[in-house]
């Protein structure tokens, strides 16, 4: 086979698809991006751009669900998906022929459908407006998409990396509109235009040293349907002694172990799409606990234990509020739980983590409803005083922070995404804000969910550097990276407890 006969690479398909989307040719963009995701089903950028080019709300929603399955911390996809949920689904919105025939083999999109042409023309106008607001030039084809999601607002603009951010606007009191209702999401598997063999396996890195203490909690295993939910697994940091702790086919996400590993908190999505944090006792058989009191809380997520094991901090939205706030709950073991609301503003709080003494919480805050930036903040729980830990505006999107358990090394590690980049890297910053964030190491892959080891010497994280989402460990002193899991399924770790 000559070079001219070789099929285009995934990156080339992605590049051409993005160019077609920028040009307003959504039909061509869809055809190219469908080929890209058929060859690389874990390509986050391709699925995000395919969501922008999709014809129907169902297809957009399915693409965004896939983005979140690949990168659970893609907050943009989460927000767009929630906004899509508030639109509802048209009574008659059939999938394109290529999608209906996905189970029977490759097909070519029917571009002669009148409805398809009208949809492409109408949506292309909106995309053109989004790409050229205020007469500014279109973004670079390699930048993340500003997808028009059937009425969803575009992502906030980003500034150049390294730009000094101005003073952050103070949060203002939010109104209390009813939050969007999520409906069950259909699974959409685009039909590729040709069957192309996937690339071979990637050689794994060296395994971690034996003797590392504690347990790691992750979601792992085969997934069907909602790919963000998987069986919850506990294992030793060297990858041994793996055991599934979610029984009866139950699946979840964001598992967190209590100090001493006596309890496991995780997020479950019920059959009615209600999102609950459940607490399992790992030492004795008992029914899982979950918050069922007043106020009723929706979209409960991202649990984190206090160092003494008495509190769980988490995010949730009441049914009167649209945006998630920070809460903490105690007394779940005694059967007399007490709820404490920590924030009430028009920002989006996420991923709380306690300080070693349990008196402060660091968390990520998305100010896009009021300011269009994402920062890390630290709250003094007793006084509710809040200070910004980072102040780089939109130059760096911070997420998933974790506070070092060693008071002598007061650092906070987090996941950051530079403006214009499609990958996440690992950073850390002094807890007192005395120095700017520093990238831990250079990588061509995405790294997410950094978590300190109980002794503070290692950092657990998940990465797609091996061609699949696996779990890795970074040794701070040596800079060496070890690979914990090598399965061909999605493995996302979110905690390392003693």
N, C-alpha and C positions, 0 to 999 in steps of 0.2 A: 504494500500500500504506500503510495507516494504521500508527501506532505499535504498536497492539495486535496487528497482523498481522505485524510484523517478527519474524524469528527471534531468539531470545535470543543475546546475545554469548557469546564463549568464556569471558570472566570470569564472566558470570552462570551459565553452565552449570557452571563450576568451583566457584563459590560454593555453588550448590544441591547439587552432587555431594558436596562436603565436608560440608555440613550433613546430608545423608542418611547419609553414612558415620558421622558422630558419633552420629546417631540409631539406628544399627544396621541401617538399611535398605540392605543391600548391593546388592540387585537394582536399586533406584532409583538408587543411587550409580553402579553400573556403567553403566546406561543413559545417565545424564547425562554421565559422564566419557568414555564412548565417543564421544558426540557432540562433546565438547570436543577430543579428540585427532584426530578426523576433520577438524575445521576448522583445527586448529593442531597439526600432527604434531610440532612441536618444542617443545611446552609441557611443560617438565620437571616442573612441579608436577602437572599432570593425569596424566601417566604414572605418577608416584610414587603418587598417590592411587588410580589404577586398579589398581596392583599390590596395594594394600591391600584393594581390593574384589574382586579376581579370585577365581574359584572354584577353580582348580586350580593345582598347583605349576608346571606348564608355563606357564600364563598369567602367574603372578606373575614367573617367571624372565624371560619374554619382555618384560614391562613394565619390569623393572629393567634389562635389557640396553638397552632404548630410552633409559632415563634416562641411562645411562652414555654412550651414543652422543651424546646431546645435551650432556651435561656430563661429560667424562671424569674430572673431579676430584670427583665426588659420592661421597665416601668412604662415606657411609651406604649408598648403593645398592650399592657394591662389597661392603661387609661383609655386607649382607643377601643378596646374590646368592651369595656364597661359602657362607654358612650354608645357603641353600636347596640348594646342590649336595650337601651332606652328607646330605640327607634322602632322596635318591633319588626316583624317579617311580613312582607306583602303576601296577600292571600294567594296570588298566583305568580310565582317567580321561579320557573323551572330552571334547573341547572343546564348549562350548555351541553350540547351533544357529546363533546369530548369527556365531560364529567360523568354523564349518565352511563357511558360505555367504558368507564375506567376499569370495571371488574372483568370485562371480556377481552381487553387487549388494547393496544395503541390505536388511536384514532387521530384525525386531523380536525381542528376546530372549524365549524361551519360559519365562515365569515360573511355569508350572504344573507343571513337572517336579518330582516328589517329591524327587529327590536334590538338586535346586537349592534347594528350600525348606528341607530339612534342613540343607544346608550353610550357607545364609544364617543360619538360626536359631542353629546351633552357633557359627559364626564371630562372629556379632553379640554373643554373650555374652562371648567372649574380648575383642573390641574394646571392649565396654563396661567390662570390667575394666581394660583397658589405659588407657582414657581417664579412669578415675576411681579410680586407685590411691590407697589411703590415704584415701578419702573426699574427695579434693580435687576442685574443680570441673573440668569438661572444658575442654581448651584452646580458645583462640580458633579459629574456623573458618579463619582465614587462616594459622595456624601450620602448619609441616610435619607430615605425617602420622606417627602412631606405628603403622605398619602391622603387623598380625599376618600374618606371611608363612608361614603353614603351619608354625608351630613356631619361627620366628625371633624372637629377643628384640626388644623394642621399642628404639628409639633412646634414648640416655641423656637424662635431663632436662636442661634448659637453665636458666640463671639469667638475671636481668634484665641487659640491656646496661649496662655501667658499674659493676656490682657488683664489689667487691674480692674477688679469689679468695684463698683461704687457702693455706697452705703445701702444695706439691704432694707427694703421697706418693712415696717413693722406689720405683723399680721393684724388683720381687722376682724371684727366679729362677723361671723358668717350668717347668712339666712338659713332657713331650714326647709328647703324644698325636699320633696320625696325623692329618694334615691332611685336609680334605674333598676329595673327588674331583669335579671338574667334569665334567658330562656335556654332550654337544652340546645346544644350546638351540633349540627349535623357534621359528620366527618366527610371531608372532601379530599379525594386523591386525584389530582390532575393526571390526565392521560398523556404520556410523553409521545412525541411525534416519531420516535424511533427507540428501539431497545438497545441500550448501550451498557456494556459490562462495567460494574463498579471497580474502583481501584482496589488493590490488594491491601492486606493488613499492615499496620504500622508497628515497628519493633518497639515494645514497651521499654520504659526506663527501669533502672534497678529498683528492687523492692526496698521498703524501709528497713532500717535495722531492727532486729528483734529486741524485745524487752521494753518497748515503749509502753507507758502506763495508760490506763483509762480505756474508754470505749468511744467509738465514733458512731454517730447516728446519720443515716442516709436513706434516701428513697432509691429503690433499686429493683430491677426485674423487668419482665415483659409487661408491656402496657397495651391496652386496647381501649378505644373510646377516648376518654379525657386523659391525654398523655401527661398532664401535669401531676396526676395522681398515680402513685405506684405503691407496691408493698413497702412497709417500713422495716429497715434492717439495722441491726446492731452488729458491730464487728470490732475486733482488736485493731489498733492502729497499723499493724503490719499486714492486715488483710485476712488474718486467720480468725477462727471461731465465729464465723458469720452465722447469724440466726435471724429469721423473720419473726417479728414480734406483733405484726398486725395479722390477726387470725380471721378465718372464715371468709377469705377473699377480700377483706377490707383493705382499702388503699388510702393513702394520704400524702401530705407534703409538709415541708418545713419541720421535721422532727427535732425536738430539743430534749436533752436529758437533764434531770435534776442533779445537783451535786450529790455524789454517792450513788447515782444511777438507780435510785429506788423507784423513780417515776419517769414516765415519758409523756411529753406533751407533743401533739401533732395536729395538723389541720385536716379535717375530713369534710368532703362535700357530700351532702345528703342527696337522696333521690329527687328532692324538690329544689335542688341547687342551693340550699342553704349552706353556708360555710361556717363550721363550728370548730373551736379548739377543744380537743378531748385530752384527758389526762388518764393514763394507764398506770396501774401499779404493776411493777415488774417482779415483785417478790411474793405476791399472793393473788389468787384469783379473785377478781372483783369486777363489777360493771364499771366501765369508764365514766369519769366525771366530765360534765360540760356545763358551761354557764347557761342556765335556763331561767334566770331571774329577770328582774326589772332594773334598768331598761332592757328591752330586747335588742340584742346587738347582731348586726348583719356583717358579712364579709370579715369574720374574725380570722386573723392571720398572724404569722411571724412571731410565735411565742418565744420568750427568753426568760430563764430562771434567774432569780436573785441568788447571790453567793450562799445565803443561808438556807435556800430551798423553800422559803416561806411565801414568796411572791412569784407570780408569772406576769411579766409585762407583755403586751400584745397590741395589735392594731385592730380597729373595728370601726364600723359606722353604725350609728343608731338609725332606726327606720325614719327618723325625722331629719337626719343629716345626709348630705350627699357625699362628703369627703371623709376618709378615715382619720380617726384621732388615736392618741395613745391612751391605753388603759392599763391598770394592773389589778390583779385579783389575788386574794389570799383566803385561807380557810377551806380550800377544796378538799383536803384530806379529812377534815373533821366533819364535813357535811354542812358547815355553816359559812358559806363563802361570803366575802365582802368585796365589793367592787369600788375602785377608785379611778375616776376620770382625770387624766393628767393634762390633756390639751383640749382646747375647743377654739378652733380658728378656721381660716379658709385656706389652709395649706394641707398638703398630703404627707402625713407622717408615716415612716416605715422603719422596720428592722431595729427595734430597741435592743440595747445591751447595757447591763449593769456594770458600774465600777466595782473594783475589788471589795470595797467596804459597803457596797449596796446603797450608798447615799445619792448617787448620781446615775443618770441614764444618758447614754449617747444614742442618737438616732439620726436617720436621714430625713430631710424635709424638702419636699418639692413645692416651691413657691410659685409655680406656673399660674395658678389662679389669680395671683396678685402681682408677681414680679418676674416670672419666667426663668427662675434659677433653681438649682438644687444645691443644698449645703448640708454639712453635718452640724448638729446642735447638741449641746450638753445641758441637761436640766438638773438643778438641785431639787431633789424630790420634796424635801421638807418645806421649802419656801416657794417652789415653782418658778424660781428664777431661771432664765434661759439665756445662754450666750452662744453665739456662732463660733464653732471651732474652725471652720473653713470660710473663706470669703472670696472665692475665685469666680463667682457668678456662674455663667454658662460655660466657662472654659473647661470645667471638669465636672462631670455628673457623678456624684458620690452615692454609694449605696452599700447596704449590708455591713455596717461597721461592727467591730468586736473589740472589747476593751481587754487589754492584757491582764491576766490574773495576778501578775507579779507587781506589787506596789513600787518596788525599786526600779521597775522599768515601765513607767507610765506612758505607754504608747497605745494608740488605737489603729488597728489595721482595717482597711476597707477596700471595696471594689470601686474603681473609677474608670470612667470613659471620657476620653478627651473629645472636645468639640470636633466634629467632622470625621471622627473615627467610628468604625463599626465593631471594634473589639474592646473588651474590658481588661484592665490590668489591675495588679495588686499594689496598693499604696499603704504607707503608714504615716502617722502624724503625732507629735507629742500631745498628750491630753490637755496640756495647759496652753496649746496654741502658740508656743514660743518659736516654732519653725514651720515653714510651709510643708505641705504633703510631699513625700518622697516615694518614687516608684521603687518597689523592692527589686525587680529584675525585669529585663527586656524579654519580650516574647512576641511571636508572630501569631499566637493563638489567643483565645479569650480565657480569662481566669475569673472565677466567681466565688462568692461565699467564703472569704478567708475567716478562719477560726483558730485562735491560739490554742496550743496544747496546754494541759493543766499546769505544767511547769514553766510555760512561757518560752520554751526553747525552739519550738517548731510552730509552723502555721499550716493548718489543713486547708485545702481548697479543691475545687473541681475545675476541670479544664477540658477543652476539646482538642488539645495539642496532639493527641494520639489518634485523631480521626474520629473520635467518639467521646461523649462526655464520661470521663472517669475521675477518680479521686486521687489526689496527689498530696504529698507532704513536703514542705520547704523547711530546711534547716537554716535558722537565722545566722548562726555563727559561720558556717562554711559556705552558704549559698547553694548547697546541693539540693536537687529536687528528686524525690523518690515517688514511684508509682504504686498506689495501694490496690486499685482494681484494674482489671483488664477485660471485663465482659463486653459483649457487643450490644449491650442495652444501655440506656441512660442511667448513670450513677451520679446523684447529686447529694453531697454531704453538707449538713448544716450545723453540726455540733461535735465537739470533742470534750467529754466530761470525765472527771476523775472516777 
